[in-house]
Amino acid sequence: MEKRYDIISPDGITIHPEKTFTRNEVLPAFSEWKKRFEIQGFYSSSKFGRIPLEDLDDYCEVIEVTIN
């Protein structure tokens, strides 16, 4: 079994539904995802409202996923 990682958004959904990440890929993938919100300057969460990008790390979760 292989350990992989996924990133869960503040709204409880994966940031990339078709991919999991290695330990080395997970933080760069999160950084790339955050870039999508740079123009507006915040992430809009249905649960938490507007989250400033500098605080977004505190609202997301990296989880371990086992792949068979």
matplotlib code that plots the C-alpha trace (Angstrom):
import matplotlib.pyplot as plt

x = [0.0, 1.2, 0.8, -0.5, -1.9, -4.9, -5.8, -9.2, -10.6, -12.3, -15.6, -14.6, -13.9, -10.7, -8.9, -8.2, -10.8, -8.9, -5.5, -3.6, -0.1, 3.2, 4.7, 6.9, 4.0, 1.4, 2.7, 3.5, 0.0, -1.5, 0.4, -0.7, -4.4, -4.1, -2.9, -6.4, -7.6, -4.9, -6.8, -9.7, -7.4, -9.4, -11.0, -14.8, -16.0, -19.7, -18.9, -16.4, -17.1, -14.1, -10.8, -7.7, -5.1, -2.5, -4.9, -6.0, -3.4, -5.2, -8.5, -7.3, -6.2, -3.7, -4.9, -3.1, -4.7, -3.7, -3.7, -3.9]
y = [0.0, 3.5, 6.5, 9.6, 12.9, 15.0, 18.6, 19.4, 22.9, 24.9, 23.7, 20.0, 19.1, 18.0, 20.7, 18.3, 15.5, 13.5, 13.4, 12.6, 13.8, 12.5, 14.0, 16.2, 17.3, 18.2, 21.7, 22.8, 21.6, 23.7, 26.8, 26.4, 26.0, 29.2, 31.1, 30.8, 33.2, 35.9, 38.3, 38.5, 38.3, 35.8, 32.4, 32.5, 29.7, 28.9, 27.9, 30.7, 33.5, 35.4, 33.9, 36.1, 34.1, 34.5, 32.7, 30.0, 27.5, 27.5, 26.5, 23.6, 20.1, 17.7, 14.1, 10.8, 8.5, 4.9, 3.7, -0.1]
z = [0.0, -0.9, 1.3, -0.6, 0.6, -0.2, 0.8, 2.1, 1.6, 4.3, 2.9, 3.5, -0.1, -1.8, -3.8, -6.6, -7.0, -9.5, -7.9, -4.7, -3.9, -2.7, 0.4, -1.9, -4.1, -1.4, -0.4, -4.0, -5.0, -2.2, -3.3, -6.9, -5.7, -3.6, -6.7, -8.2, -5.5, -5.7, -7.9, -5.5, -2.5, -0.4, -0.5, -0.3, 2.0, 2.4, 6.0, 7.1, 4.7, 3.2, 4.3, 3.6, 1.6, 4.4, 6.8, 4.3, 5.6, 9.0, 7.4, 5.2, 6.2, 4.7, 5.1, 4.5, 1.9, 1.5, -2.1, -2.8]

ax = plt.figure().add_subplot(projection="3d")
ax.plot(x, y, z, "-o")
ax.set_aspect("equal")
plt.show()
